[in-house]
Amino acid sequence: MILIITALIGQENQCATEYRKMANLYFTIKMGLAIQLAIQMETMAVENLLLIAYLKMRSYSLKRQP
């Protein structure tokens, strides 16, 4: 009887460990996606700033032409 209870507790702990592993993996993947999205958004923001600067320079140079 004690052996069965011990086996059940051991099984429950193993399930909890597996669940914890899955939760950690899920969290890691979510964080990775969030970081990747942030990097993409930052890259887009930099690209937009460069595009705006280019267009301003171009419009300025077009205005200066006779």
PDBQT receptor file of N, H, CA, C and O in Angstrom, charges set to zero:
ATOM      1  N   MET A   1       0.834  -1.210   0.000  1.00  0.00    +0.000 N 
ATOM      2  CA  MET A   1       0.000   0.000   0.000  1.00  0.00    +0.000 C 
ATOM      3  C   MET A   1       0.866   1.256   0.000  1.00  0.00    +0.000 C 
ATOM      4  O   MET A   1       0.624   2.183  -0.773  1.00  0.00    +0.000 OA
ATOM      5  N   ILE A   2       1.868   1.285   0.862  1.00  0.00    +0.000 N 
ATOM      6  H   ILE A   2       2.065   0.532   1.491  1.00  0.00    +0.000 HD
ATOM      7  CA  ILE A   2       2.778   2.442   0.917  1.00  0.00    +0.000 C 
ATOM      8  C   ILE A   2       3.513   2.582  -0.408  1.00  0.00    +0.000 C 
ATOM      9  O   ILE A   2       3.735   3.695  -0.887  1.00  0.00    +0.000 OA
ATOM     10  N   LEU A   3       3.889   1.454  -0.998  1.00  0.00    +0.000 N 
ATOM     11  H   LEU A   3       3.709   0.551  -0.609  1.00  0.00    +0.000 HD
ATOM     12  CA  LEU A   3       4.596   1.467  -2.274  1.00  0.00    +0.000 C 
ATOM     13  C   LEU A   3       3.727   2.094  -3.368  1.00  0.00    +0.000 C 
ATOM     14  O   LEU A   3       4.223   2.868  -4.187  1.00  0.00    +0.000 OA
ATOM     15  N   ILE A   4       2.428   1.759  -3.383  1.00  0.00    +0.000 N 
ATOM     16  H   ILE A   4       2.025   1.130  -2.718  1.00  0.00    +0.000 HD
ATOM     17  CA  ILE A   4       1.498   2.317  -4.376  1.00  0.00    +0.000 C 
ATOM     18  C   ILE A   4       1.371   3.827  -4.186  1.00  0.00    +0.000 C 
ATOM     19  O   ILE A   4       1.411   4.582  -5.157  1.00  0.00    +0.000 OA
ATOM     20  N   ILE A   5       1.217   4.272  -2.922  1.00  0.00    +0.000 N 
ATOM     21  H   ILE A   5       1.185   3.658  -2.133  1.00  0.00    +0.000 HD
ATOM     22  CA  ILE A   5       1.097   5.707  -2.637  1.00  0.00    +0.000 C 
ATOM     23  C   ILE A   5       2.370   6.433  -3.056  1.00  0.00    +0.000 C 
ATOM     24  O   ILE A   5       2.314   7.507  -3.655  1.00  0.00    +0.000 OA
ATOM     25  N   THR A   6       3.515   5.840  -2.736  1.00  0.00    +0.000 N 
ATOM     26  H   THR A   6       3.561   4.967  -2.250  1.00  0.00    +0.000 HD
ATOM     27  CA  THR A   6       4.801   6.429  -3.126  1.00  0.00    +0.000 C 
ATOM     28  C   THR A   6       4.897   6.533  -4.653  1.00  0.00    +0.000 C 
ATOM     29  O   THR A   6       5.351   7.547  -5.184  1.00  0.00    +0.000 OA
ATOM     30  N   ALA A   7       4.467   5.483  -5.348  1.00  0.00    +0.000 N 
ATOM     31  H   ALA A   7       4.098   4.660  -4.916  1.00  0.00    +0.000 HD
ATOM     32  CA  ALA A   7       4.498   5.491  -6.811  1.00  0.00    +0.000 C 
ATOM     33  C   ALA A   7       3.582   6.577  -7.360  1.00  0.00    +0.000 C 
ATOM     34  O   ALA A   7       3.938   7.276  -8.308  1.00  0.00    +0.000 OA
ATOM     35  N   LEU A   8       2.403   6.716  -6.762  1.00  0.00    +0.000 N 
ATOM     36  H   LEU A   8       2.114   6.148  -5.991  1.00  0.00    +0.000 HD
ATOM     37  CA  LEU A   8       1.467   7.755  -7.215  1.00  0.00    +0.000 C 
ATOM     38  C   LEU A   8       2.032   9.153  -6.983  1.00  0.00    +0.000 C 
ATOM     39  O   LEU A   8       1.927  10.023  -7.847  1.00  0.00    +0.000 OA
ATOM     40  N   ILE A   9       2.635   9.365  -5.805  1.00  0.00    +0.000 N 
ATOM     41  H   ILE A   9       2.720   8.658  -5.103  1.00  0.00    +0.000 HD
ATOM     42  CA  ILE A   9       3.236  10.679  -5.514  1.00  0.00    +0.000 C 
ATOM     43  C   ILE A   9       4.370  10.959  -6.488  1.00  0.00    +0.000 C 
ATOM     44  O   ILE A   9       4.516  12.071  -6.996  1.00  0.00    +0.000 OA
ATOM     45  N   GLY A  10       5.180   9.915  -6.741  1.00  0.00    +0.000 N 
ATOM     46  H   GLY A  10       5.062   9.011  -6.329  1.00  0.00    +0.000 HD
ATOM     47  CA  GLY A  10       6.273  10.066  -7.700  1.00  0.00    +0.000 C 
ATOM     48  C   GLY A  10       5.750  10.410  -9.088  1.00  0.00    +0.000 C 
ATOM     49  O   GLY A  10       6.321  11.256  -9.775  1.00  0.00    +0.000 OA
ATOM     50  N   GLN A  11       4.675   9.762  -9.501  1.00  0.00    +0.000 N 
ATOM     51  H   GLN A  11       4.211   9.074  -8.942  1.00  0.00    +0.000 HD
ATOM     52  CA  GLN A  11       4.067  10.029 -10.811  1.00  0.00    +0.000 C 
ATOM     53  C   GLN A  11       3.538  11.461 -10.858  1.00  0.00    +0.000 C 
ATOM     54  O   GLN A  11       3.690  12.159 -11.861  1.00  0.00    +0.000 OA
ATOM     55  N   GLU A  12       2.909  11.890  -9.750  1.00  0.00    +0.000 N 
ATOM     56  H   GLU A  12       2.785  11.323  -8.936  1.00  0.00    +0.000 HD
ATOM     57  CA  GLU A  12       2.362  13.247  -9.693  1.00  0.00    +0.000 C 
ATOM     58  C   GLU A  12       3.484  14.267  -9.793  1.00  0.00    +0.000 C 
ATOM     59  O   GLU A  12       3.353  15.265 -10.502  1.00  0.00    +0.000 OA
ATOM     60  N   ASN A  13       4.590  14.027  -9.088  1.00  0.00    +0.000 N 
ATOM     61  H   ASN A  13       4.696  13.217  -8.512  1.00  0.00    +0.000 HD
ATOM     62  CA  ASN A  13       5.735  14.935  -9.161  1.00  0.00    +0.000 C 
ATOM     63  C   ASN A  13       6.308  14.981 -10.570  1.00  0.00    +0.000 C 
ATOM     64  O   ASN A  13       6.711  16.040 -11.051  1.00  0.00    +0.000 OA
ATOM     65  N   GLN A  14       6.341  13.815 -11.233  1.00  0.00    +0.000 N 
ATOM     66  H   GLN A  14       6.014  12.955 -10.842  1.00  0.00    +0.000 HD
ATOM     67  CA  GLN A  14       6.862  13.770 -12.606  1.00  0.00    +0.000 C 
ATOM     68  C   GLN A  14       5.948  14.571 -13.535  1.00  0.00    +0.000 C 
ATOM     69  O   GLN A  14       6.427  15.295 -14.408  1.00  0.00    +0.000 OA
ATOM     70  N   CYS A  15       4.635  14.442 -13.347  1.00  0.00    +0.000 N 
ATOM     71  H   CYS A  15       4.245  13.854 -12.638  1.00  0.00    +0.000 HD
ATOM     72  CA  CYS A  15       3.690  15.213 -14.158  1.00  0.00    +0.000 C 
ATOM     73  C   CYS A  15       3.874  16.709 -13.909  1.00  0.00    +0.000 C 
ATOM     74  O   CYS A  15       3.859  17.513 -14.842  1.00  0.00    +0.000 OA
ATOM     75  N   ALA A  16       4.047  17.067 -12.641  1.00  0.00    +0.000 N 
ATOM     76  H   ALA A  16       4.059  16.414 -11.884  1.00  0.00    +0.000 HD
ATOM     77  CA  ALA A  16       4.258  18.485 -12.310  1.00  0.00    +0.000 C 
ATOM     78  C   ALA A  16       5.536  18.997 -12.955  1.00  0.00    +0.000 C 
ATOM     79  O   ALA A  16       5.585  20.118 -13.461  1.00  0.00    +0.000 OA
ATOM     80  N   THR A  17       6.574  18.160 -12.930  1.00  0.00    +0.000 N 
ATOM     81  H   THR A  17       6.535  17.249 -12.519  1.00  0.00    +0.000 HD
ATOM     82  CA  THR A  17       7.840  18.549 -13.553  1.00  0.00    +0.000 C 
ATOM     83  C   THR A  17       7.662  18.717 -15.058  1.00  0.00    +0.000 C 
ATOM     84  O   THR A  17       8.155  19.683 -15.639  1.00  0.00    +0.000 OA
ATOM     85  N   GLU A  18       6.962  17.781 -15.686  1.00  0.00    +0.000 N 
ATOM     86  H   GLU A  18       6.562  16.996 -15.214  1.00  0.00    +0.000 HD
ATOM     87  CA  GLU A  18       6.715  17.891 -17.127  1.00  0.00    +0.000 C 
ATOM     88  C   GLU A  18       5.902  19.143 -17.440  1.00  0.00    +0.000 C 
ATOM     89  O   GLU A  18       6.178  19.843 -18.414  1.00  0.00    +0.000 OA
ATOM     90  N   TYR A  19       4.908  19.417 -16.614  1.00  0.00    +0.000 N 
ATOM     91  H   TYR A  19       4.684  18.848 -15.823  1.00  0.00    +0.000 HD
ATOM     92  CA  TYR A  19       4.080  20.613 -16.815  1.00  0.00    +0.000 C 
ATOM     93  C   TYR A  19       4.928  21.871 -16.674  1.00  0.00    +0.000 C 
ATOM     94  O   TYR A  19       4.796  22.821 -17.446  1.00  0.00    +0.000 OA
ATOM     95  N   ARG A  20       5.810  21.855 -15.659  1.00  0.00    +0.000 N 
ATOM     96  H   ARG A  20       5.917  21.084 -15.032  1.00  0.00    +0.000 HD
ATOM     97  CA  ARG A  20       6.697  23.001 -15.438  1.00  0.00    +0.000 C 
ATOM     98  C   ARG A  20       7.621  23.189 -16.632  1.00  0.00    +0.000 C 
ATOM     99  O   ARG A  20       7.863  24.318 -17.060  1.00  0.00    +0.000 OA
ATOM    100  N   LYS A  21       8.145  22.077 -17.177  1.00  0.00    +0.000 N 
ATOM    101  H   LYS A  21       7.948  21.161 -16.829  1.00  0.00    +0.000 HD
ATOM    102  CA  LYS A  21       9.013  22.154 -18.361  1.00  0.00    +0.000 C 
ATOM    103  C   LYS A  21       8.256  22.758 -19.542  1.00  0.00    +0.000 C 
ATOM    104  O   LYS A  21       8.771  23.619 -20.255  1.00  0.00    +0.000 OA
ATOM    105  N   MET A  22       7.016  22.286 -19.733  1.00  0.00    +0.000 N 
ATOM    106  H   MET A  22       6.597  21.586 -19.154  1.00  0.00    +0.000 HD
ATOM    107  CA  MET A  22       6.211  22.797 -20.845  1.00  0.00    +0.000 C 
ATOM    108  C   MET A  22       5.908  24.272 -20.647  1.00  0.00    +0.000 C 
ATOM    109  O   MET A  22       5.959  25.052 -21.598  1.00  0.00    +0.000 OA
ATOM    110  N   ALA A  23       5.589  24.661 -19.407  1.00  0.00    +0.000 N 
ATOM    111  H   ALA A  23       5.548  24.027 -18.634  1.00  0.00    +0.000 HD
ATOM    112  CA  ALA A  23       5.295  26.064 -19.125  1.00  0.00    +0.000 C 
ATOM    113  C   ALA A  23       6.530  26.929 -19.374  1.00  0.00    +0.000 C 
ATOM    114  O   ALA A  23       6.422  28.015 -19.945  1.00  0.00    +0.000 OA
ATOM    115  N   ASN A  24       7.697  26.455 -18.950  1.00  0.00    +0.000 N 
ATOM    116  H   ASN A  24       7.785  25.573 -18.487  1.00  0.00    +0.000 HD
ATOM    117  CA  ASN A  24       8.937  27.198 -19.185  1.00  0.00    +0.000 C 
ATOM    118  C   ASN A  24       9.220  27.335 -20.676  1.00  0.00    +0.000 C 
ATOM    119  O   ASN A  24       9.620  28.401 -21.143  1.00  0.00    +0.000 OA
ATOM    120  N   LEU A  25       9.012  26.257 -21.417  1.00  0.00    +0.000 N 
ATOM    121  H   LEU A  25       8.687  25.391 -21.038  1.00  0.00    +0.000 HD
ATOM    122  CA  LEU A  25       9.231  26.291 -22.860  1.00  0.00    +0.000 C 
ATOM    123  C   LEU A  25       8.272  27.278 -23.524  1.00  0.00    +0.000 C 
ATOM    124  O   LEU A  25       8.673  28.070 -24.377  1.00  0.00    +0.000 OA
ATOM    125  N   TYR A  26       6.999  27.218 -23.121  1.00  0.00    +0.000 N 
ATOM    126  H   TYR A  26       6.674  26.574 -22.428  1.00  0.00    +0.000 HD
ATOM    127  CA  TYR A  26       5.995  28.132 -23.661  1.00  0.00    +0.000 C 
ATOM    128  C   TYR A  26       6.380  29.577 -23.374  1.00  0.00    +0.000 C 
ATOM    129  O   TYR A  26       6.309  30.436 -24.252  1.00  0.00    +0.000 OA
ATOM    130  N   PHE A  27       6.790  29.836 -22.125  1.00  0.00    +0.000 N 
ATOM    131  H   PHE A  27       6.848  29.137 -21.411  1.00  0.00    +0.000 HD
ATOM    132  CA  PHE A  27       7.177  31.195 -21.735  1.00  0.00    +0.000 C 
ATOM    133  C   PHE A  27       8.390  31.654 -22.538  1.00  0.00    +0.000 C 
ATOM    134  O   PHE A  27       8.452  32.796 -22.991  1.00  0.00    +0.000 OA
ATOM    135  N   THR A  28       9.361  30.740 -22.709  1.00  0.00    +0.000 N 
ATOM    136  H   THR A  28       9.311  29.811 -22.341  1.00  0.00    +0.000 HD
ATOM    137  CA  THR A  28      10.566  31.078 -23.472  1.00  0.00    +0.000 C 
ATOM    138  C   THR A  28      10.211  31.422 -24.914  1.00  0.00    +0.000 C 
ATOM    139  O   THR A  28      10.720  32.393 -25.473  1.00  0.00    +0.000 OA
ATOM    140  N   ILE A  29       9.332  30.616 -25.510  1.00  0.00    +0.000 N 
ATOM    141  H   ILE A  29       8.919  29.827 -25.056  1.00  0.00    +0.000 HD
ATOM    142  CA  ILE A  29       8.918  30.872 -26.897  1.00  0.00    +0.000 C 
ATOM    143  C   ILE A  29       8.179  32.204 -26.985  1.00  0.00    +0.000 C 
ATOM    144  O   ILE A  29       8.430  32.994 -27.895  1.00  0.00    +0.000 OA
ATOM    145  N   LYS A  30       7.261  32.461 -26.032  1.00  0.00    +0.000 N 
ATOM    146  H   LYS A  30       7.057  31.820 -25.292  1.00  0.00    +0.000 HD
ATOM    147  CA  LYS A  30       6.513  33.719 -26.032  1.00  0.00    +0.000 C 
ATOM    148  C   LYS A  30       7.458  34.909 -25.891  1.00  0.00    +0.000 C 
ATOM    149  O   LYS A  30       7.319  35.905 -26.602  1.00  0.00    +0.000 OA
ATOM    150  N   MET A  31       8.427  34.803 -24.967  1.00  0.00    +0.000 N 
ATOM    151  H   MET A  31       8.540  33.994 -24.389  1.00  0.00    +0.000 HD
ATOM    152  CA  MET A  31       9.383  35.894 -24.779  1.00  0.00    +0.000 C 
ATOM    153  C   MET A  31      10.221  36.089 -26.040  1.00  0.00    +0.000 C 
ATOM    154  O   MET A  31      10.493  37.217 -26.451  1.00  0.00    +0.000 OA
ATOM    155  N   GLY A  32      10.625  34.974 -26.645  1.00  0.00    +0.000 N 
ATOM    156  H   GLY A  32      10.404  34.058 -26.311  1.00  0.00    +0.000 HD
ATOM    157  CA  GLY A  32      11.403  35.070 -27.882  1.00  0.00    +0.000 C 
ATOM    158  C   GLY A  32      10.619  35.771 -28.974  1.00  0.00    +0.000 C 
ATOM    159  O   GLY A  32      11.163  36.608 -29.693  1.00  0.00    +0.000 OA
ATOM    160  N   LEU A  33       9.337  35.431 -29.101  1.00  0.00    +0.000 N 
ATOM    161  H   LEU A  33       8.895  34.751 -28.517  1.00  0.00    +0.000 HD
ATOM    162  CA  LEU A  33       8.497  36.075 -30.111  1.00  0.00    +0.000 C 
ATOM    163  C   LEU A  33       8.312  37.556 -29.800  1.00  0.00    +0.000 C 
ATOM    164  O   LEU A  33       8.334  38.394 -30.702  1.00  0.00    +0.000 OA
ATOM    165  N   ALA A  34       8.130  37.875 -28.515  1.00  0.00    +0.000 N 
ATOM    166  H   ALA A  34       8.112  37.194 -27.782  1.00  0.00    +0.000 HD
ATOM    167  CA  ALA A  34       7.953  39.272 -28.125  1.00  0.00    +0.000 C 
ATOM    168  C   ALA A  34       9.211  40.077 -28.436  1.00  0.00    +0.000 C 
ATOM    169  O   ALA A  34       9.134  41.199 -28.936  1.00  0.00    +0.000 OA
ATOM    170  N   ILE A  35      10.369  39.491 -28.133  1.00  0.00    +0.000 N 
ATOM    171  H   ILE A  35      10.431  38.580 -27.727  1.00  0.00    +0.000 HD
ATOM    172  CA  ILE A  35      11.642  40.181 -28.410  1.00  0.00    +0.000 C 
ATOM    173  C   ILE A  35      11.822  40.350 -29.915  1.00  0.00    +0.000 C 
ATOM    174  O   ILE A  35      12.243  41.407 -30.385  1.00  0.00    +0.000 OA
ATOM    175  N   GLN A  36      11.496  39.295 -30.668  1.00  0.00    +0.000 N 
ATOM    176  H   GLN A  36      11.154  38.436 -30.287  1.00  0.00    +0.000 HD
ATOM    177  CA  GLN A  36      11.627  39.359 -32.124  1.00  0.00    +0.000 C 
ATOM    178  C   GLN A  36      10.713  40.443 -32.695  1.00  0.00    +0.000 C 
ATOM    179  O   GLN A  36      11.114  41.203 -33.576  1.00  0.00    +0.000 OA
ATOM    180  N   LEU A  37       9.479  40.505 -32.183  1.00  0.00    +0.000 N 
ATOM    181  H   LEU A  37       9.153  39.887 -31.467  1.00  0.00    +0.000 HD
ATOM    182  CA  LEU A  37       8.534  41.517 -32.648  1.00  0.00    +0.000 C 
ATOM    183  C   LEU A  37       9.034  42.918 -32.318  1.00  0.00    +0.000 C 
ATOM    184  O   LEU A  37       8.933  43.831 -33.137  1.00  0.00    +0.000 OA
ATOM    185  N   ALA A  38       9.577  43.078 -31.110  1.00  0.00    +0.000 N 
ATOM    186  H   ALA A  38       9.660  42.336 -30.445  1.00  0.00    +0.000 HD
ATOM    187  CA  ALA A  38      10.109  44.385 -30.709  1.00  0.00    +0.000 C 
ATOM    188  C   ALA A  38      11.257  44.802 -31.619  1.00  0.00    +0.000 C 
ATOM    189  O   ALA A  38      11.363  45.965 -32.008  1.00  0.00    +0.000 OA
ATOM    190  N   ILE A  39      12.121  43.835 -31.956  1.00  0.00    +0.000 N 
ATOM    191  H   ILE A  39      12.035  42.890 -31.640  1.00  0.00    +0.000 HD
ATOM    192  CA  ILE A  39      13.253  44.140 -32.843  1.00  0.00    +0.000 C 
ATOM    193  C   ILE A  39      12.737  44.524 -34.229  1.00  0.00    +0.000 C 
ATOM    194  O   ILE A  39      13.238  45.467 -34.841  1.00  0.00    +0.000 OA
ATOM    195  N   GLN A  40      11.726  43.787 -34.728  1.00  0.00    +0.000 N 
ATOM    196  H   GLN A  40      11.319  43.021 -34.231  1.00  0.00    +0.000 HD
ATOM    197  CA  GLN A  40      11.159  44.113 -36.037  1.00  0.00    +0.000 C 
ATOM    198  C   GLN A  40      10.544  45.511 -36.022  1.00  0.00    +0.000 C 
ATOM    199  O   GLN A  40      10.730  46.287 -36.959  1.00  0.00    +0.000 OA
ATOM    200  N   MET A  41       9.805  45.830 -34.946  1.00  0.00    +0.000 N 
ATOM    201  H   MET A  41       9.654  45.199 -34.184  1.00  0.00    +0.000 HD
ATOM    202  CA  MET A  41       9.165  47.142 -34.866  1.00  0.00    +0.000 C 
ATOM    203  C   MET A  41      10.222  48.237 -34.789  1.00  0.00    +0.000 C 
ATOM    204  O   MET A  41      10.078  49.289 -35.412  1.00  0.00    +0.000 OA
ATOM    205  N   GLU A  42      11.291  47.988 -34.021  1.00  0.00    +0.000 N 
ATOM    206  H   GLU A  42      11.408  47.134 -33.515  1.00  0.00    +0.000 HD
ATOM    207  CA  GLU A  42      12.366  48.969 -33.903  1.00  0.00    +0.000 C 
ATOM    208  C   GLU A  42      13.042  49.158 -35.254  1.00  0.00    +0.000 C 
ATOM    209  O   GLU A  42      13.357  50.283 -35.642  1.00  0.00    +0.000 OA
ATOM    210  N   THR A  43      13.264  48.060 -35.971  1.00  0.00    +0.000 N 
ATOM    211  H   THR A  43      13.008  47.146 -35.655  1.00  0.00    +0.000 HD
ATOM    212  CA  THR A  43      13.882  48.133 -37.294  1.00  0.00    +0.000 C 
ATOM    213  C   THR A  43      12.997  48.937 -38.238  1.00  0.00    +0.000 C 
ATOM    214  O   THR A  43      13.480  49.765 -39.009  1.00  0.00    +0.000 OA
ATOM    215  N   MET A  44      11.679  48.676 -38.164  1.00  0.00    +0.000 N 
ATOM    216  H   MET A  44      11.286  48.003 -37.538  1.00  0.00    +0.000 HD
ATOM    217  CA  MET A  44      10.748  49.427 -39.013  1.00  0.00    +0.000 C 
ATOM    218  C   MET A  44      10.781  50.901 -38.655  1.00  0.00    +0.000 C 
ATOM    219  O   MET A  44      10.737  51.753 -39.542  1.00  0.00    +0.000 OA
ATOM    220  N   ALA A  45      10.858  51.216 -37.363  1.00  0.00    +0.000 N 
ATOM    221  H   ALA A  45      10.894  50.524 -36.643  1.00  0.00    +0.000 HD
ATOM    222  CA  ALA A  45      10.900  52.612 -36.935  1.00  0.00    +0.000 C 
ATOM    223  C   ALA A  45      12.151  53.296 -37.475  1.00  0.00    +0.000 C 
ATOM    224  O   ALA A  45      12.090  54.429 -37.952  1.00  0.00    +0.000 OA
ATOM    225  N   VAL A  46      13.289  52.600 -37.396  1.00  0.00    +0.000 N 
ATOM    226  H   VAL A  46      13.338  51.680 -37.007  1.00  0.00    +0.000 HD
ATOM    227  CA  VAL A  46      14.540  53.164 -37.918  1.00  0.00    +0.000 C 
ATOM    228  C   VAL A  46      14.438  53.350 -39.422  1.00  0.00    +0.000 C 
ATOM    229  O   VAL A  46      14.855  54.380 -39.951  1.00  0.00    +0.000 OA
ATOM    230  N   GLU A  47      13.883  52.355 -40.118  1.00  0.00    +0.000 N 
ATOM    231  H   GLU A  47      13.544  51.518 -39.689  1.00  0.00    +0.000 HD
ATOM    232  CA  GLU A  47      13.719  52.468 -41.567  1.00  0.00    +0.000 C 
ATOM    233  C   GLU A  47      12.821  53.651 -41.915  1.00  0.00    +0.000 C 
ATOM    234  O   GLU A  47      13.092  54.387 -42.864  1.00  0.00    +0.000 OA
ATOM    235  N   ASN A  48      11.738  53.831 -41.134  1.00  0.00    +0.000 N 
ATOM    236  H   ASN A  48      11.518  53.234 -40.363  1.00  0.00    +0.000 HD
ATOM    237  CA  ASN A  48      10.841  54.959 -41.390  1.00  0.00    +0.000 C 
ATOM    238  C   ASN A  48      11.548  56.291 -41.164  1.00  0.00    +0.000 C 
ATOM    239  O   ASN A  48      11.369  57.229 -41.940  1.00  0.00    +0.000 OA
ATOM    240  N   LEU A  49      12.356  56.376 -40.098  1.00  0.00    +0.000 N 
ATOM    241  H   LEU A  49      12.501  55.613 -39.468  1.00  0.00    +0.000 HD
ATOM    242  CA  LEU A  49      13.104  57.606 -39.837  1.00  0.00    +0.000 C 
ATOM    243  C   LEU A  49      14.084  57.891 -40.972  1.00  0.00    +0.000 C 
ATOM    244  O   LEU A  49      14.227  59.034 -41.405  1.00  0.00    +0.000 OA
ATOM    245  N   LEU A  50      14.756  56.843 -41.450  1.00  0.00    +0.000 N 
ATOM    246  H   LEU A  50      14.640  55.915 -41.098  1.00  0.00    +0.000 HD
ATOM    247  CA  LEU A  50      15.700  57.033 -42.559  1.00  0.00    +0.000 C 
ATOM    248  C   LEU A  50      14.965  57.472 -43.821  1.00  0.00    +0.000 C 
ATOM    249  O   LEU A  50      15.444  58.334 -44.557  1.00  0.00    +0.000 OA
ATOM    250  N   LEU A  51      13.804  56.878 -44.066  1.00  0.00    +0.000 N 
ATOM    251  H   LEU A  51      13.415  56.178 -43.468  1.00  0.00    +0.000 HD
ATOM    252  CA  LEU A  51      13.017  57.254 -45.234  1.00  0.00    +0.000 C 
ATOM    253  C   LEU A  51      12.559  58.709 -45.139  1.00  0.00    +0.000 C 
ATOM    254  O   LEU A  51      12.634  59.451 -46.118  1.00  0.00    +0.000 OA
ATOM    255  N   ILE A  52      12.088  59.113 -43.966  1.00  0.00    +0.000 N 
ATOM    256  H   ILE A  52      12.027  58.510 -43.171  1.00  0.00    +0.000 HD
ATOM    257  CA  ILE A  52      11.650  60.503 -43.760  1.00  0.00    +0.000 C 
ATOM    258  C   ILE A  52      12.821  61.455 -43.974  1.00  0.00    +0.000 C 
ATOM    259  O   ILE A  52      12.678  62.478 -44.644  1.00  0.00    +0.000 OA
ATOM    260  N   ALA A  53      13.985  61.120 -43.405  1.00  0.00    +0.000 N 
ATOM    261  H   ALA A  53      14.101  60.289 -42.861  1.00  0.00    +0.000 HD
ATOM    262  CA  ALA A  53      15.166  61.975 -43.568  1.00  0.00    +0.000 C 
ATOM    263  C   ALA A  53      15.552  62.073 -45.046  1.00  0.00    +0.000 C 
ATOM    264  O   ALA A  53      15.887  63.150 -45.538  1.00  0.00    +0.000 OA
ATOM    265  N   TYR A  54      15.500  60.935 -45.746  1.00  0.00    +0.000 N 
ATOM    266  H   TYR A  54      15.228  60.060 -45.346  1.00  0.00    +0.000 HD
ATOM    267  CA  TYR A  54      15.830  60.936 -47.174  1.00  0.00    +0.000 C 
ATOM    268  C   TYR A  54      14.862  61.816 -47.961  1.00  0.00    +0.000 C 
ATOM    269  O   TYR A  54      15.273  62.609 -48.809  1.00  0.00    +0.000 OA
ATOM    270  N   LEU A  55      13.558  61.664 -47.664  1.00  0.00    +0.000 N 
ATOM    271  H   LEU A  55      13.224  61.021 -46.975  1.00  0.00    +0.000 HD
ATOM    272  CA  LEU A  55      12.563  62.449 -48.392  1.00  0.00    +0.000 C 
ATOM    273  C   LEU A  55      12.699  63.938 -48.090  1.00  0.00    +0.000 C 
ATOM    274  O   LEU A  55      12.520  64.768 -48.982  1.00  0.00    +0.000 OA
ATOM    275  N   LYS A  56      13.015  64.286 -46.837  1.00  0.00    +0.000 N 
ATOM    276  H   LYS A  56      13.160  63.612 -46.113  1.00  0.00    +0.000 HD
ATOM    277  CA  LYS A  56      13.209  65.699 -46.493  1.00  0.00    +0.000 C 
ATOM    278  C   LYS A  56      14.419  66.274 -47.222  1.00  0.00    +0.000 C 
ATOM    279  O   LYS A  56      14.374  67.382 -47.755  1.00  0.00    +0.000 OA
ATOM    280  N   MET A  57      15.517  65.488 -47.233  1.00  0.00    +0.000 N 
ATOM    281  H   MET A  57      15.554  64.588 -46.799  1.00  0.00    +0.000 HD
ATOM    282  CA  MET A  57      16.712  65.954 -47.937  1.00  0.00    +0.000 C 
ATOM    283  C   MET A  57      16.420  66.128 -49.418  1.00  0.00    +0.000 C 
ATOM    284  O   MET A  57      16.845  67.101 -50.041  1.00  0.00    +0.000 OA
ATOM    285  N   ARG A  58      15.692  65.176 -49.966  1.00  0.00    +0.000 N 
ATOM    286  H   ARG A  58      15.347  64.386 -49.460  1.00  0.00    +0.000 HD
ATOM    287  CA  ARG A  58      15.382  65.228 -51.396  1.00  0.00    +0.000 C 
ATOM    288  C   ARG A  58      14.490  66.432 -51.722  1.00  0.00    +0.000 C 
ATOM    289  O   ARG A  58      14.720  67.137 -52.705  1.00  0.00    +0.000 OA
ATOM    290  N   SER A  59      13.467  66.656 -50.883  1.00  0.00    +0.000 N 
ATOM    291  H   SER A  59      13.280  66.083 -50.085  1.00  0.00    +0.000 HD
ATOM    292  CA  SER A  59      12.586  67.800 -51.140  1.00  0.00    +0.000 C 
ATOM    293  C   SER A  59      13.362  69.108 -50.973  1.00  0.00    +0.000 C 
ATOM    294  O   SER A  59      13.116  70.073 -51.697  1.00  0.00    +0.000 OA
ATOM    295  N   TYR A  60      14.295  69.142 -50.024  1.00  0.00    +0.000 N 
ATOM    296  H   TYR A  60      14.494  68.358 -49.436  1.00  0.00    +0.000 HD
ATOM    297  CA  TYR A  60      15.117  70.339 -49.839  1.00  0.00    +0.000 C 
ATOM    298  C   TYR A  60      15.997  70.570 -51.050  1.00  0.00    +0.000 C 
ATOM    299  O   TYR A  60      16.140  71.705 -51.506  1.00  0.00    +0.000 OA
ATOM    300  N   SER A  61      16.597  69.493 -51.585  1.00  0.00    +0.000 N 
ATOM    301  H   SER A  61      16.481  68.571 -51.214  1.00  0.00    +0.000 HD
ATOM    302  CA  SER A  61      17.477  69.650 -52.740  1.00  0.00    +0.000 C 
ATOM    303  C   SER A  61      16.663  70.018 -53.987  1.00  0.00    +0.000 C 
ATOM    304  O   SER A  61      17.154  70.740 -54.855  1.00  0.00    +0.000 OA
ATOM    305  N   LEU A  62      15.421  69.524 -54.081  1.00  0.00    +0.000 N 
ATOM    306  H   LEU A  62      15.021  68.937 -53.376  1.00  0.00    +0.000 HD
ATOM    307  CA  LEU A  62      14.582  69.894 -55.225  1.00  0.00    +0.000 C 
ATOM    308  C   LEU A  62      14.181  71.366 -55.147  1.00  0.00    +0.000 C 
ATOM    309  O   LEU A  62      14.083  72.040 -56.172  1.00  0.00    +0.000 OA
ATOM    310  N   LYS A  63      13.951  71.862 -53.937  1.00  0.00    +0.000 N 
ATOM    311  H   LYS A  63      14.030  71.314 -53.104  1.00  0.00    +0.000 HD
ATOM    312  CA  LYS A  63      13.590  73.276 -53.769  1.00  0.00    +0.000 C 
ATOM    313  C   LYS A  63      14.754  74.186 -54.142  1.00  0.00    +0.000 C 
ATOM    314  O   LYS A  63      14.542  75.290 -54.646  1.00  0.00    +0.000 OA
ATOM    315  N   ARG A  64      15.977  73.734 -53.901  1.00  0.00    +0.000 N 
ATOM    316  H   ARG A  64      16.150  72.838 -53.492  1.00  0.00    +0.000 HD
ATOM    317  CA  ARG A  64      17.153  74.577 -54.143  1.00  0.00    +0.000 C 
ATOM    318  C   ARG A  64      17.518  74.643 -55.620  1.00  0.00    +0.000 C 
ATOM    319  O   ARG A  64      18.239  75.547 -56.042  1.00  0.00    +0.000 OA
ATOM    320  N   GLN A  65      17.022  73.689 -56.409  1.00  0.00    +0.000 N 
ATOM    321  H   GLN A  65      16.436  72.954 -56.066  1.00  0.00    +0.000 HD
ATOM    322  CA  GLN A  65      17.363  73.717 -57.834  1.00  0.00    +0.000 C 
ATOM    323  C   GLN A  65      16.641  74.879 -58.513  1.00  0.00    +0.000 C 
ATOM    324  O   GLN A  65      15.475  75.148 -58.226  1.00  0.00    +0.000 OA
ATOM    325  N   PRO A  66      17.354  75.573 -59.429  1.00  0.00    +0.000 N 
ATOM    326  CA  PRO A  66      16.709  76.706 -60.122  1.00  0.00    +0.000 C 
ATOM    327  C   PRO A  66      15.658  76.258 -61.126  1.00  0.00    +0.000 C 
ATOM    328  O   PRO A  66      15.035  77.093 -61.782  1.00  0.00    +0.000 OA
TER     329      PRO A  66
